[in-house]
Amino acid sequence: LWEAASLPADRLVAAADALVAAGRGADGEQILRQGVARPAGEIGTAVLGLVAEGRRREVTALLDAYVRVRAPEEAARSAEPGPGTLVPLLLAAARGVSDERHWDLVHALRVAGFSA
């Protein structure tokens, strides 16, 4: 599974989906968690690429895993490649995790200089 975690973002999500479809949901979640251990800027750039391709489901899956396992300050740094697109997506993902995670991310984004 650790090898799959190093795949490009779109293929990472596809591999996680395949594991879930094969009844290995825990493994699918694990590779997403491992895959989002990449640098913040790389995650932001990957998400922008997925958005440009219209791959909303992959964006949602990747950011859901990302905001669950990364510190809010690090998640805020991932907005730098395209804050106009990434800030709302990050906030939506954090809101889906919990109100506390959402507000922690709002604060981290403001500290990082992004309007939330």
N, C-alpha and C positions, 0 to 999 in steps of 0.2 A: 504493500500500500504506500510506503514512503516514496517509492519511485513515481507513482501516479501523482503524488502531491507536487512534484516538480514540473508537471506538464503546464503548457500555457493555459491561461485562465479558462478559455472556452472548452478546451479538452478536459481540463480538470473537472468542470461541472458536468460534462458529458460522462466522464468515468464515474462520478458520484451517482449520477442518475442511473447508469447501468447497474451499479451495485444495488441501489434501492430496488430497481425493477427485478433483480434476481433474488430479492428477499434478504439482502444484506445491508439493511438501512444503517446499522451502527457503523459499518465499514465506510459507507458513503459519507456519513457525517464526519467520520474521522479524517478522511482524505481532504475534505473541505477545510476542516480546522487546521490540518497540517499545511495545506496549500496557501492559506492566508497568512502564513508566517513570513511572507515576502516583505521587502521594504515598502513603506507606506506609499511612496511615489509610484512604485511598480503596480501596486494594487489600483491606485487611482487611474493610471494610464490604461491598465487592462480593462477596467470598468468602462472608461470612455470608449475604448474600441468596441466593446460589446454593445454599448448604447448606439454607436454609429451603425452597427450592423443590425439594429432592431431586435437584439436578443434580450428582451426584458426579463424573461424567466431566469436566464443565466445571471443577469445582473442582480436580481433579487436573491437568488441562492448564494451567490458569492458574498454580497454585502451582509446578508443575514449571518453567515458564518463569521465574517470579519468583525462586525460590531459585537458579537458575542464573546470573542476570544481576545480581542485587542483592547488595550487601554483607550479610553476616550481621547486622550491627547494624541495618541498615535493615529487613531481613526481620523481625527481632525487634520493631521498632516497629509493624509491621503487625498484631501480635497484640493490640494495645491495645483495639480495639473489642469483642473477645470472646475473651479468653485461653483460657477453658475449651474452646472449640471450635477456635480457630485454632492454639494451640500444638501440639496433636497433629497437625493437618493439615500445618503447616509442617515439623515434624520428619519426618513421613513423606515429604514431598516432598524434603527435604534428604537423607534416607537413600537415596532413589532416585537421587540425583546421585552421591554418594560418601560414604565414611565420614568423610573430612576435612571435607566441607561440613556433614555432620550434627553433628560435634563442634564446629565453629566456630559453628553456630547454637545448639547447647546452651549454649555459653559466653555468646554474645550475649544469649540469653533470660535467663540467670541474672543477668547484669550489668544488664539492663533491669528486673529485679525479678519475672520470671515463673519459676515452677517448671517445670523441663523434665524 
